[in-house]
C-alpha cells in the first residue's frame, strides 16, 4: 500500500473528493486481484470490485482509524466476497476428486488451436493460471479466503484474523487445513510443483478450448501478465505450491470500474 494513504484518508473524511479518488486508485488493484482469486471469472471480479469500492466510498466516514486502512479495506472486501457475492457467483464449489478428473481428462500432444510458438506460449500460460486459480474453488469460501490471505498474500495470523473477525488460532488452523489440501493436490497432479509429474498445461490446451473453458481469441489472464510458468521453474527457495500462485503478477483493474466509482464519488456529499 502506498505511503501517505492514511493522510489521504483523513483528508477524504474531511470532504476532499480528490483525496478520495486517490485512495480508490491506490486500493483498486488490491481489491480486483483479491476478487479474481476468489471468483476466478474476471466478469464476476469486475462486478465485485465495483461494489466493494463503492462500499469503501460510501462507508468511509465509519473508518475510525482503529486499524490500518488496508486492513479495513480487506475487511469490507472479504465480507462481500464470502457472503453476498457467494450467493450470485456463477461458479459453484467443486471437489478435489472431481477436479483431479478434469485435470486428467483430454490431454493431447498437439495444440491445434495455436498457430505459432507465441500463441502456444500464451495459451499454455492461460491454462496454468486458470487451472491453479480454479483449484482454489475446491476449498470452501472461508478456507479459500484464508488461503489467499495467508499463503498467497503472506499476511500473518494476527492480520488475517483481524480482517476475517476470527481468532489467530482459528486462522492458523484453517490455513493449515487449506494449505495441506492444495499442496497435496498440486504435488500429485502438477508438473510445475513436482518434476516427477508431466506438466499438463500444454497438453490441456485443445481440450479446454473445445470445452469452451478457454477462448483463444479472448484470454482472461495471459494477455494481462508476464509468463509466470517460467518464473515458477526458476524458483528453488520457495515452496512451489506457493510460487505457482505468487508468480502471477497483479492484473490491473479495468478502467470502466474506476469510471463508475468516480460517478459515485461525484454524486455523494462527504
Backbone as CSV, one residue per row, in Angstrom:
resi,resn,N_x,N_y,N_z,CA_x,CA_y,CA_z,C_x,C_y,C_z
1,UNK,0.848,-1.181,0.000,0.000,0.000,0.000,0.886,1.234,0.000
2,UNK,0.535,2.226,-0.786,1.394,3.373,-0.977,1.480,4.252,0.264
3,UNK,2.667,4.886,0.410,2.883,5.790,1.533,1.940,6.975,1.419
4,UNK,1.531,7.497,2.571,0.663,8.658,2.586,-0.808,8.337,2.520
5,UNK,-1.144,7.055,2.479,-2.551,6.678,2.349,-3.352,7.132,3.565
6,UNK,-2.805,6.951,4.743,-3.549,7.314,5.952,-3.873,8.816,5.967
7,UNK,-2.947,9.648,5.470,-3.199,11.085,5.393,-4.299,11.380,4.388
8,UNK,-4.280,10.668,3.267,-5.336,10.849,2.268,-6.702,10.498,2.848
9,UNK,-6.739,9.458,3.689,-7.995,9.052,4.311,-8.533,10.186,5.187
10,UNK,-7.653,10.791,5.969,-8.083,11.901,6.822,-8.653,13.044,5.991
11,UNK,-7.995,13.340,4.881,-8.461,14.417,4.011,-9.791,14.061,3.361
12,UNK,-9.942,12.789,2.965,-11.182,12.356,2.323,-12.351,12.405,3.301
13,UNK,-12.112,11.963,4.528,-13.161,12.008,5.551,-13.590,13.447,5.820
14,UNK,-12.663,14.380,5.639,-12.961,15.794,5.855,-13.668,16.430,4.659
15,UNK,-13.870,15.637,3.590,-14.634,16.145,2.451,-13.850,16.373,1.185
16,UNK,-12.590,15.957,1.140,-11.754,16.168,-0.031,-11.970,15.029,-1.041
17,UNK,-12.719,15.337,-2.115,-13.041,14.291,-3.088,-11.825,13.883,-3.920
18,UNK,-10.882,14.787,-4.121,-9.667,14.423,-4.849,-8.868,13.390,-4.056
19,UNK,-8.828,13.568,-2.735,-8.141,12.590,-1.889,-8.860,11.252,-1.947
20,UNK,-10.183,11.286,-2.006,-10.959,10.044,-2.076,-10.696,9.321,-3.393
21,UNK,-10.641,10.051,-4.486,-10.316,9.437,-5.773,-8.921,8.806,-5.739
22,UNK,-7.994,9.492,-5.084,-6.629,8.968,-4.987,-6.594,7.687,-4.161
23,UNK,-7.405,7.623,-3.113,-7.482,6.410,-2.292,-7.974,5.233,-3.131
24,UNK,-9.027,5.466,-3.894,-9.580,4.407,-4.740,-8.539,3.936,-5.743
25,UNK,-7.771,4.870,-6.285,-6.708,4.497,-7.228,-5.667,3.624,-6.540
26,UNK,-5.371,3.924,-5.272,-4.361,3.161,-4.530,-4.808,1.739,-4.200
27,UNK,-6.096,1.544,-3.935,-6.562,0.239,-3.460,-7.227,-0.608,-4.541
28,UNK,-7.448,-0.057,-5.725,-8.253,-0.756,-6.735,-7.664,-2.107,-7.132
29,UNK,-6.343,-2.168,-7.347,-5.741,-3.433,-7.784,-5.741,-4.465,-6.663
30,UNK,-5.584,-4.007,-5.432,-5.676,-4.908,-4.277,-7.031,-5.605,-4.259
31,UNK,-8.087,-4.822,-4.439,-9.447,-5.363,-4.393,-9.731,-6.240,-5.608
32,UNK,-9.308,-5.794,-6.782,-9.596,-6.549,-8.005,-8.904,-7.905,-8.007
33,UNK,-7.635,-7.934,-7.619,-6.908,-9.202,-7.644,-7.377,-10.156,-6.554
34,UNK,-7.797,-9.632,-5.422,-8.407,-10.475,-4.393,-9.701,-11.081,-4.933
35,UNK,-10.497,-10.283,-5.621,-11.761,-10.763,-6.188,-11.523,-11.819,-7.258
36,UNK,-10.495,-11.616,-8.082,-10.165,-12.604,-9.114,-9.818,-13.953,-8.499
37,UNK,-9.030,-13.927,-7.453,-8.607,-15.181,-6.827,-9.788,-15.900,-6.171
38,UNK,-10.732,-15.144,-5.654,-11.893,-15.753,-5.003,-12.919,-16.259,-6.004
39,UNK,-13.090,-15.547,-7.124,-14.217,-15.807,-8.018,-13.820,-16.406,-9.359
40,UNK,-12.531,-16.348,-9.712,-11.971,-16.913,-10.929,-12.333,-16.116,-12.179
41,UNK,-13.614,-15.856,-12.405,-14.033,-15.207,-13.639,-13.851,-13.691,-13.559
42,UNK,-13.124,-13.087,-14.502,-12.955,-11.631,-14.496,-14.275,-10.872,-14.506
43,UNK,-15.284,-11.427,-15.178,-16.581,-10.743,-15.213,-17.152,-10.606,-13.804
44,UNK,-17.082,-11.671,-13.037,-17.565,-11.628,-11.659,-16.681,-10.736,-10.794
45,UNK,-15.373,-10.810,-11.045,-14.442,-9.994,-10.261,-14.662,-8.507,-10.510
46,UNK,-14.986,-8.148,-11.751,-15.259,-6.743,-12.051,-16.479,-6.252,-11.280
47,UNK,-17.551,-7.045,-11.308,-18.770,-6.662,-10.583,-18.492,-6.517,-9.090
48,UNK,-17.770,-7.485,-8.541,-17.476,-7.457,-7.107,-16.593,-6.269,-6.755
49,UNK,-15.575,-6.009,-7.570,-14.665,-4.904,-7.294,-15.395,-3.573,-7.291
50,UNK,-16.252,-3.382,-8.272,-17.008,-2.127,-8.328,-17.867,-1.953,-7.084
51,UNK,-18.545,-3.003,-6.670,-19.408,-2.925,-5.494,-18.581,-2.676,-4.223
52,UNK,-17.453,-3.353,-4.108,-16.595,-3.185,-2.925,-16.047,-1.762,-2.852
53,UNK,-15.568,-1.240,-3.975,-15.023,0.114,-3.981,-16.097,1.148,-3.664
54,UNK,-17.304,0.924,-4.151,-18.403,1.836,-3.827,-18.712,1.775,-2.336
55,UNK,-18.628,0.594,-1.753,-18.848,0.476,-0.305,-17.760,1.201,0.481
56,UNK,-16.531,1.115,-0.015,-15.450,1.872,0.634,-15.766,3.365,0.595
57,UNK,-16.207,3.835,-0.560,-16.529,5.256,-0.723,-17.663,5.680,0.199
58,UNK,-18.741,4.900,0.207,-19.937,5.319,0.944,-19.860,5.050,2.442
59,UNK,-18.902,4.213,2.860,-18.771,3.907,4.287,-17.493,4.500,4.888
60,UNK,-16.819,5.349,4.127,-15.540,5.862,4.596,-15.661,6.599,5.924
61,UNK,-16.791,7.269,6.140,-16.958,8.035,7.385,-16.973,7.142,8.617
62,UNK,-17.202,5.822,8.415,-17.221,4.891,9.547,-15.825,4.411,9.923
63,UNK,-14.830,4.749,9.107,-13.453,4.357,9.421,-12.922,5.255,10.527
64,UNK,-12.595,4.654,11.659,-12.185,5.414,12.841,-10.677,5.393,13.080
65,UNK,-9.954,4.684,12.246,-8.511,4.639,12.426,-8.049,3.662,13.483
66,UNK,-8.943,2.772,13.942,-8.553,1.786,14.951,-7.646,0.705,14.366
67,UNK,-7.667,0.556,13.062,-6.803,-0.394,12.372,-6.225,0.305,11.149
68,UNK,-5.312,-0.352,10.456,-4.782,0.212,9.220,-5.898,0.278,8.177
69,UNK,-5.816,1.283,7.311,-6.850,1.426,6.282,-6.866,0.221,5.355
70,UNK,-5.684,-0.352,5.071,-5.635,-1.547,4.232,-6.411,-2.691,4.878
71,UNK,-6.260,-2.855,6.184,-6.988,-3.900,6.904,-8.495,-3.660,6.812
72,UNK,-8.894,-2.412,6.987,-10.321,-2.047,6.897,-10.855,-2.343,5.500
73,UNK,-10.065,-2.033,4.473,-10.471,-2.313,3.089,-10.615,-3.809,2.861
74,UNK,-9.630,-4.568,3.327,-9.709,-6.025,3.198,-10.951,-6.570,3.905
75,UNK,-11.288,-5.980,5.037,-12.440,-6.467,5.788,-13.734,-6.274,4.987
76,UNK,-13.881,-5.116,4.375,-15.050,-4.866,3.530,-15.069,-5.833,2.353
77,UNK,-13.911,-6.012,1.728,-13.826,-6.876,0.553,-14.108,-8.332,0.898
78,UNK,-13.493,-8.836,1.951,-13.680,-10.245,2.297,-15.107,-10.528,2.735
79,UNK,-15.700,-9.598,3.462,-17.084,-9.784,3.890,-18.002,-9.899,2.675
80,UNK,-17.788,-9.048,1.697,-18.613,-9.097,0.479,-18.371,-10.391,-0.298
81,UNK,-17.108,-10.749,-0.471,-16.776,-11.904,-1.304,-17.208,-13.227,-0.676
82,UNK,-17.171,-13.297,0.647,-17.542,-14.545,1.315,-19.051,-14.682,1.460
83,UNK,-19.752,-13.590,1.682,-21.188,-13.664,1.972,-22.024,-13.322,0.749
84,UNK,-22.112,-12.062,0.398,-23.071,-11.660,-0.624,-22.715,-12.141,-2.016
85,UNK,-21.453,-12.029,-2.411,-21.087,-12.445,-3.766,-21.231,-13.941,-3.947
86,UNK,-21.049,-14.693,-2.880,-21.189,-16.147,-2.965,-22.585,-16.541,-3.430
87,UNK,-23.579,-15.748,-3.097,-24.955,-16.058,-3.467,-25.185,-15.900,-4.966
88,UNK,-24.336,-15.074,-5.616,-24.565,-14.739,-7.018,-23.554,-15.340,-7.972
89,UNK,-22.443,-15.832,-7.452,-21.358,-16.289,-8.326,-21.811,-17.437,-9.220
90,UNK,-21.343,-17.407,-10.465,-21.721,-18.448,-11.408,-21.032,-19.775,-11.082
91,UNK,-19.892,-19.691,-10.376,-19.106,-20.881,-10.116,-19.442,-21.466,-8.757
92,UNK,-19.829,-22.745,-8.776,-20.117,-23.445,-7.537,-18.881,-24.246,-7.156
93,UNK,-18.701,-24.453,-5.869,-17.564,-25.262,-5.411,-17.532,-26.606,-6.107
94,UNK,-16.338,-27.051,-6.409,-16.146,-28.400,-6.893,-15.313,-29.152,-5.863
95,UNK,-15.187,-30.453,-6.024,-14.390,-31.236,-5.079,-13.002,-31.472,-5.656
96,UNK,-12.053,-31.786,-4.791,-10.706,-32.093,-5.261,-10.724,-33.339,-6.146
97,UNK,-11.577,-34.309,-5.833,-11.657,-35.527,-6.654,-12.170,-35.208,-8.055
98,UNK,-13.217,-34.388,-8.144,-13.753,-34.024,-9.454,-12.755,-33.185,-10.241
99,UNK,-12.021,-32.339,-9.530,-11.035,-31.505,-10.217,-9.886,-32.361,-10.738
100,UNK,-9.542,-33.405,-10.009,-8.495,-34.325,-10.461,-8.909,-35.007,-11.756
101,UNK,-10.180,-35.373,-11.859,-10.685,-35.988,-13.095,-10.572,-35.004,-14.256
102,UNK,-10.933,-33.741,-13.995,-10.835,-32.720,-15.041,-9.387,-32.537,-15.487
103,UNK,-8.469,-32.551,-14.555,-7.050,-32.388,-14.886,-6.554,-33.542,-15.758
104,UNK,-7.017,-34.750,-15.469,-6.532,-35.938,-16.167,-7.209,-36.167,-17.515
105,UNK,-8.308,-35.474,-17.763,-9.107,-35.719,-18.968,-8.655,-34.836,-20.135
106,UNK,-8.621,-35.441,-21.326,-8.443,-34.661,-22.546,-7.054,-34.138,-22.805
107,UNK,-6.035,-34.926,-22.534,-4.664,-34.481,-22.809,-4.277,-34.835,-24.241
108,UNK,-3.548,-33.913,-24.869,-3.138,-34.112,-26.258,-1.735,-33.575,-26.459
109,UNK,-0.959,-34.250,-27.283,0.396,-33.801,-27.573,0.424,-32.725,-28.660
110,UNK,-0.729,-32.445,-29.230,-0.843,-31.436,-30.278,-1.766,-30.320,-29.812
111,UNK,-1.326,-29.085,-29.983,-2.167,-27.927,-29.660,-2.588,-27.291,-30.984
112,UNK,-3.679,-27.767,-31.546,-4.076,-27.343,-32.892,-4.616,-25.923,-32.921
113,UNK,-4.966,-25.370,-31.765,-5.519,-24.020,-31.735,-4.427,-22.948,-31.667
114,UNK,-3.172,-23.356,-31.599,-2.056,-22.412,-31.606,-1.439,-22.384,-32.999
115,UNK,-1.388,-21.194,-33.606,-0.870,-21.076,-34.965,0.641,-20.875,-35.008
116,UNK,1.210,-20.493,-33.879,2.662,-20.299,-33.842,3.139,-20.477,-32.405
117,UNK,4.440,-20.409,-32.207,5.011,-20.645,-30.885,4.555,-19.591,-29.882
118,UNK,4.438,-18.351,-30.336,3.995,-17.287,-29.436,2.598,-17.534,-28.897
119,UNK,1.678,-17.945,-29.777,0.315,-18.244,-29.351,0.292,-19.438,-28.413
120,UNK,1.125,-20.433,-28.696,1.175,-21.613,-27.837,1.627,-21.240,-26.426
121,UNK,2.630,-20.378,-26.327,3.110,-19.951,-25.015,2.027,-19.201,-24.253
122,UNK,1.262,-18.379,-24.962,0.176,-17.633,-24.327,-0.931,-18.585,-23.848
123,UNK,-1.283,-19.551,-24.671,-2.333,-20.500,-24.293,-1.883,-21.383,-23.134
124,UNK,-0.627,-21.763,-23.149,-0.078,-22.565,-22.051,-0.143,-21.777,-20.733
125,UNK,0.182,-20.496,-20.794,0.101,-19.632,-19.613,-1.353,-19.485,-19.150
126,UNK,-2.273,-19.362,-20.094,-3.698,-19.250,-19.749,-4.173,-20.493,-19.014
127,UNK,-3.739,-21.663,-19.484,-4.099,-22.912,-18.818,-3.537,-22.937,-17.400
128,UNK,-2.290,-22.543,-17.251,-1.639,-22.569,-15.941,-2.379,-21.703,-14.930
129,UNK,-2.687,-20.464,-15.295,-3.347,-19.556,-14.353,-4.778,-20.016,-14.096
130,UNK,-5.492,-20.388,-15.148,-6.869,-20.847,-14.989,-6.948,-22.088,-14.107
131,UNK,-6.014,-22.997,-14.311,-6.022,-24.257,-13.572,-5.734,-24.041,-12.094
132,UNK,-4.687,-23.277,-11.792,-4.310,-23.106,-10.393,-5.315,-22.241,-9.639
133,UNK,-5.841,-21.202,-10.288,-6.854,-20.390,-9.631,-8.173,-21.155,-9.505
134,UNK,-8.470,-21.962,-10.512,-9.673,-22.793,-10.421,-9.594,-23.805,-9.293
135,UNK,-8.376,-24.241,-9.001,-8.173,-25.180,-7.896,-8.668,-24.605,-6.575
136,UNK,-8.550,-23.297,-6.408,-8.988,-22.671,-5.161,-10.484,-22.866,-4.923
137,UNK,-11.241,-23.099,-5.999,-12.679,-23.301,-5.853,-13.011,-24.647,-5.211
138,UNK,-12.012,-25.490,-5.042,-12.228,-26.755,-4.326,-12.301,-26.521,-2.818
139,UNK,-11.845,-25.368,-2.370,-11.935,-25.007,-0.953,-13.246,-24.279,-0.693
140,UNK,-13.793,-24.410,0.505,-14.988,-23.627,0.809,-14.605,-22.151,0.885
141,UNK,-15.611,-21.286,0.934,-15.359,-19.846,0.812,-14.403,-19.329,1.888
142,UNK,-14.612,-19.718,3.132,-13.736,-19.239,4.200,-12.341,-19.830,4.067
143,UNK,-12.247,-21.128,3.783,-10.943,-21.758,3.611,-10.173,-21.157,2.447
144,UNK,-10.881,-20.798,1.384,-10.260,-20.170,0.216,-9.720,-18.794,0.573
145,UNK,-10.534,-18.011,1.290,-10.093,-16.668,1.652,-8.906,-16.715,2.610
146,UNK,-8.942,-17.632,3.567,-7.817,-17.780,4.488,-6.551,-18.145,3.716
147,UNK,-6.672,-19.045,2.747,-5.512,-19.455,1.949,-4.970,-18.280,1.139
148,UNK,-5.850,-17.509,0.548,-5.421,-16.354,-0.247,-4.698,-15.334,0.633
149,UNK,-5.297,-15.015,1.769,-4.697,-14.016,2.652,-3.388,-14.507,3.260
150,UNK,-3.383,-15.734,3.766,-2.226,-16.234,4.493,-1.123,-16.790,3.634
151,UNK,-1.481,-17.538,2.599,-0.470,-18.221,1.800,-0.045,-17.417,0.580
152,UNK,-1.015,-16.868,-0.146,-0.679,-16.158,-1.379,-0.234,-14.720,-1.094
153,UNK,-0.986,-14.013,-0.255,-0.647,-12.625,0.055,0.333,-12.498,1.210
154,UNK,0.524,-13.567,1.976,1.544,-13.588,3.010,1.213,-12.813,4.272
155,UNK,-0.075,-12.614,4.574,-0.443,-11.945,5.820,-0.271,-12.913,6.988
156,UNK,0.111,-12.388,8.143,0.263,-13.267,9.302,-1.093,-13.532,9.952
157,UNK,-1.098,-14.418,10.932,-2.375,-14.869,11.516,-3.091,-13.751,12.261
158,UNK,-2.338,-12.814,12.829,-2.970,-11.695,13.534,-3.676,-10.783,12.537
159,UNK,-2.991,-10.476,11.439,-3.590,-9.634,10.400,-4.796,-10.328,9.769
160,UNK,-4.633,-11.591,9.413,-5.725,-12.328,8.796,-6.922,-12.464,9.708
161,UNK,-6.671,-12.717,10.983,-7.753,-12.865,11.948,-8.523,-11.563,12.116
162,UNK,-7.807,-10.444,12.124,-8.468,-9.147,12.263,-9.360,-8.865,11.061
163,UNK,-8.896,-9.216,9.882,-9.681,-8.997,8.666,-10.948,-9.844,8.666
164,UNK,-10.823,-11.091,9.069,-11.943,-12.031,8.985,-12.759,-12.135,10.272
165,UNK,-12.346,-11.394,11.300,-13.052,-11.378,12.579,-13.108,-12.777,13.197
166,UNK,-11.972,-13.441,13.196,-11.831,-14.734,13.868,-10.580,-14.651,14.738
167,UNK,-10.303,-15.683,15.512,-9.107,-15.667,16.350,-7.884,-16.045,15.524
168,UNK,-6.695,-15.583,15.913,-5.474,-16.001,15.216,-5.296,-17.520,15.196
169,UNK,-5.684,-18.173,16.279,-5.573,-19.636,16.325,-6.478,-20.273,15.276
170,UNK,-7.699,-19.761,15.156,-8.631,-20.274,14.153,-8.088,-20.035,12.759
171,UNK,-7.523,-18.867,12.533,-6.935,-18.558,11.231,-5.824,-19.549,10.898
172,UNK,-4.937,-19.794,11.864,-3.826,-20.724,11.627,-4.327,-22.130,11.346
173,UNK,-5.350,-22.556,12.070,-5.898,-23.893,11.870,-6.499,-24.035,10.472
174,UNK,-7.276,-23.036,10.074,-7.899,-23.097,8.755,-6.857,-23.005,7.647
175,UNK,-5.830,-22.179,7.861,-4.769,-22.066,6.867,-4.024,-23.385,6.724
176,UNK,-3.760,-24.043,7.831,-3.060,-25.322,7.790,-3.854,-26.358,6.999
177,UNK,-5.166,-26.404,7.233,-6.011,-27.361,6.504,-6.036,-27.045,5.012
178,UNK,-6.252,-25.777,4.675,-6.321,-25.396,3.260,-4.977,-25.606,2.573
179,UNK,-3.905,-25.247,3.251,-2.562,-25.411,2.689,-2.286,-26.883,2.399
180,UNK,-2.644,-27.739,3.327,-2.405,-29.168,3.148,-3.165,-29.732,1.957
181,UNK,-4.430,-29.318,1.797,-5.236,-29.817,0.687,-4.681,-29.367,-0.662
182,UNK,-4.326,-28.085,-0.758,-3.799,-27.558,-2.019,-2.439,-28.171,-2.327
183,UNK,-1.592,-28.273,-1.321,-0.244,-28.816,-1.519,-0.314,-30.275,-1.968
184,UNK,-1.135,-31.070,-1.330,-1.243,-32.482,-1.698,-1.739,-32.645,-3.126
185,UNK,-2.709,-31.806,-3.511,-3.248,-31.906,-4.865,-2.185,-31.531,-5.892
186,UNK,-1.529,-30.412,-5.696,-0.538,-29.947,-6.667,0.645,-30.901,-6.766
187,UNK,1.064,-31.466,-5.650,2.194,-32.394,-5.691,1.840,-33.679,-6.433
188,UNK,0.563,-34.033,-6.432,0.168,-35.262,-7.121,-0.204,-35.034,-8.583
189,UNK,-0.539,-33.764,-8.950,-1.050,-33.528,-10.294,-0.262,-32.520,-11.124
190,UNK,0.511,-31.662,-10.495,1.127,-30.547,-11.224,2.611,-30.786,-11.497
191,UNK,2.994,-30.741,-12.768,4.386,-30.924,-13.136,5.274,-29.753,-12.768
192,UNK,4.684,-28.558,-12.602,5.470,-27.401,-12.185,5.874,-27.502,-10.719
193,UNK,5.019,-28.118,-9.920,5.296,-28.277,-8.496,6.163,-29.497,-8.230
194,UNK,5.842,-30.579,-8.891,6.557,-31.842,-8.695,7.101,-32.307,-10.037
195,UNK,8.405,-32.228,-10.223,9.011,-32.550,-11.510,8.870,-34.024,-11.885
196,UNK,8.419,-34.859,-10.939,8.177,-36.258,-11.267,6.884,-36.420,-12.063
197,UNK,6.055,-35.367,-12.060,4.829,-35.371,-12.860,5.098,-34.694,-14.199
198,UNK,4.382,-35.124,-15.213,4.457,-34.439,-16.500,3.583,-33.197,-16.443
199,UNK,4.094,-32.078,-16.954,3.302,-30.848,-16.968,2.165,-31.010,-17.978
200,UNK,0.950,-30.714,-17.522,-0.225,-30.892,-18.370,-0.663,-29.620,-19.084
201,UNK,-0.069,-28.479,-18.759,-0.574,-27.199,-19.268,-0.708,-27.183,-20.783
202,UNK,0.371,-27.541,-21.485,0.343,-27.524,-22.940,-0.596,-28.595,-23.483
203,UNK,-0.633,-29.739,-22.813,-1.448,-30.862,-23.293,-2.945,-30.638,-23.111
204,UNK,-3.299,-29.681,-22.267,-4.719,-29.429,-21.988,-5.321,-28.343,-22.875
205,UNK,-4.502,-27.710,-23.701,-4.980,-26.557,-24.470,-6.180,-26.907,-25.332
206,UNK,-6.064,-27.908,-26.192,-7.152,-28.227,-27.118,-8.430,-28.615,-26.391
207,UNK,-8.304,-29.432,-25.371,-9.486,-29.888,-24.626,-10.219,-28.711,-23.997
208,UNK,-9.485,-27.809,-23.367,-10.126,-26.690,-22.685,-10.742,-25.700,-23.666
209,UNK,-10.123,-25.556,-24.829,-10.721,-24.708,-25.870,-12.013,-25.341,-26.386
210,UNK,-11.960,-26.640,-26.654,-13.146,-27.332,-27.169,-14.287,-27.349,-26.157
211,UNK,-13.955,-27.377,-24.875,-14.976,-27.351,-23.826,-15.422,-25.923,-23.505
212,UNK,-14.894,-24.963,-24.270,-15.231,-23.536,-24.088,-14.862,-23.012,-22.699
213,UNK,-13.855,-23.627,-22.114,-13.341,-23.157,-20.834,-12.231,-22.127,-21.034
214,UNK,-11.691,-22.102,-22.252,-10.698,-21.106,-22.652,-11.049,-20.641,-24.055
215,UNK,-10.988,-19.348,-24.275,-11.244,-18.771,-25.596,-9.933,-18.208,-26.131
216,UNK,-9.355,-18.817,-27.181,-8.065,-18.349,-27.699,-8.106,-16.898,-28.162
217,UNK,-9.293,-16.418,-28.522,-9.435,-15.055,-29.030,-9.728,-14.037,-27.927
218,UNK,-9.945,-14.516,-26.728,-10.243,-13.617,-25.612,-9.733,-14.244,-24.314
219,UNK,-8.440,-14.183,-24.113,-7.834,-14.794,-22.942,-8.169,-13.980,-21.690
220,UNK,-8.499,-14.674,-20.612,-8.877,-13.997,-19.373,-7.667,-13.472,-18.610
221,UNK,-6.560,-14.205,-18.667,-5.430,-13.895,-17.801,-4.128,-13.616,-18.542
222,UNK,-3.765,-14.483,-19.482,-2.419,-14.454,-20.062,-2.096,-13.155,-20.777
223,UNK,-3.098,-12.499,-21.359,-2.820,-11.262,-22.086,-2.519,-10.091,-21.154
224,UNK,-2.771,-10.277,-19.842,-2.562,-9.199,-18.881,-1.304,-9.381,-18.036
225,UNK,-0.594,-10.493,-18.187,0.519,-10.785,-17.278,1.777,-11.185,-18.039
226,UNK,2.886,-11.197,-17.326,4.098,-11.812,-17.832,3.907,-13.327,-17.780
227,UNK,4.824,-14.043,-18.423,4.723,-15.501,-18.439,5.226,-16.062,-17.115
228,UNK,4.304,-16.484,-16.259,4.667,-16.903,-14.908,5.145,-18.348,-14.839
229,UNK,4.860,-19.148,-15.847,5.344,-20.534,-15.844,6.862,-20.551,-15.736
230,UNK,7.529,-19.705,-16.512,8.993,-19.661,-16.494,9.516,-19.221,-15.129
231,UNK,8.786,-18.326,-14.474,9.212,-17.866,-13.154,9.158,-18.999,-12.137
232,UNK,8.104,-19.796,-12.183,7.972,-20.914,-11.246,9.114,-21.897,-11.423
233,UNK,9.477,-22.178,-12.668,10.518,-23.165,-12.941,11.885,-22.735,-12.401
234,UNK,12.081,-21.417,-12.191,13.365,-20.920,-11.705,13.425,-20.813,-10.189
235,UNK,12.310,-21.034,-9.518,12.259,-20.845,-8.065,12.710,-22.112,-7.352
236,UNK,13.694,-21.968,-6.495,14.185,-23.112,-5.720,14.017,-22.902,-4.219
237,UNK,13.974,-21.642,-3.777,13.975,-21.353,-2.343,12.581,-21.305,-1.740
238,UNK,11.555,-21.184,-2.554,10.185,-21.069,-2.069,9.405,-22.312,-2.460
239,UNK,8.565,-22.771,-1.551,7.692,-23.896,-1.844,6.957,-23.620,-3.157
240,UNK,7.089,-24.511,-4.114,6.493,-24.259,-5.424,4.966,-24.266,-5.393
241,UNK,4.379,-24.886,-4.393,2.921,-24.829,-4.292,2.458,-23.415,-3.960
242,UNK,3.319,-22.621,-3.359,3.038,-21.209,-3.112,3.442,-20.389,-4.328
243,UNK,4.600,-20.710,-4.890,5.138,-19.951,-6.016,4.207,-19.984,-7.215
244,UNK,3.489,-21.063,-7.383,2.623,-21.189,-8.553,1.513,-20.147,-8.535
245,UNK,1.150,-19.684,-7.328,0.163,-18.609,-7.201,0.837,-17.246,-7.163
246,UNK,1.893,-17.123,-6.380,2.539,-15.819,-6.207,3.261,-15.352,-7.460
247,UNK,3.579,-16.259,-8.373,4.322,-15.890,-9.577,3.475,-15.072,-10.548
248,UNK,2.155,-15.118,-10.400,1.278,-14.378,-11.315,1.279,-12.898,-10.920
249,UNK,1.730,-12.013,-11.784,1.740,-10.583,-11.437,0.321,-10.064,-11.238
250,UNK,0.203,-8.992,-10.472,-1.106,-8.372,-10.269,-1.656,-7.881,-11.603
251,UNK,-2.934,-8.088,-11.810,-3.602,-7.648,-13.033,-4.263,-6.302,-12.766
252,UNK,-4.085,-5.378,-13.681,-4.622,-4.035,-13.491,-6.155,-4.037,-13.552
253,UNK,-6.742,-3.219,-12.731,-8.193,-3.100,-12.677,-8.715,-2.459,-13.957
254,UNK,-9.753,-3.031,-14.575,-10.330,-2.423,-15.785,-10.767,-0.978,-15.538
255,UNK,-10.513,-0.125,-16.513,-10.779,1.306,-16.363,-12.252,1.603,-16.146
256,UNK,-13.134,0.777,-16.723,-14.570,1.069,-16.588,-15.036,1.016,-15.139
257,UNK,-14.357,0.217,-14.318,-14.705,0.160,-12.896,-14.421,1.507,-12.237
258,UNK,-13.252,2.051,-12.520,-12.869,3.327,-11.925,-13.810,4.428,-12.391
259,UNK,-14.206,4.377,-13.650,-15.141,5.376,-14.177,-16.452,5.351,-13.416
260,UNK,-16.975,4.162,-13.138,-18.245,4.042,-12.424,-18.105,4.480,-10.970
261,UNK,-17.004,4.137,-10.352,-16.800,4.526,-8.952,-16.668,6.046,-8.834
262,UNK,-16.015,6.665,-9.804,-15.892,8.117,-9.797,-17.263,8.795,-9.871
263,UNK,-18.191,8.178,-10.601,-19.542,8.729,-10.656,-20.172,8.747,-9.276
264,UNK,-19.934,7.679,-8.526,-20.459,7.622,-7.161,-19.824,8.694,-6.289
265,UNK,-18.518,8.870,-6.429,-17.810,9.890,-5.645,-18.379,11.279,-5.941
266,UNK,-18.613,11.550,-7.212,-19.115,12.870,-7.596,-20.547,13.106,-7.125
267,UNK,-21.274,11.995,-6.905,-22.682,12.131,-6.550,-22.935,12.259,-5.049
268,UNK,-21.950,11.885,-4.230,-22.192,11.874,-2.781,-21.733,13.162,-2.122
269,UNK,-22.288,13.423,-0.964,-21.843,14.525,-0.127,-21.007,13.947,1.006
270,UNK,-19.787,14.404,1.133,-18.910,13.911,2.190,-18.369,15.068,2.998
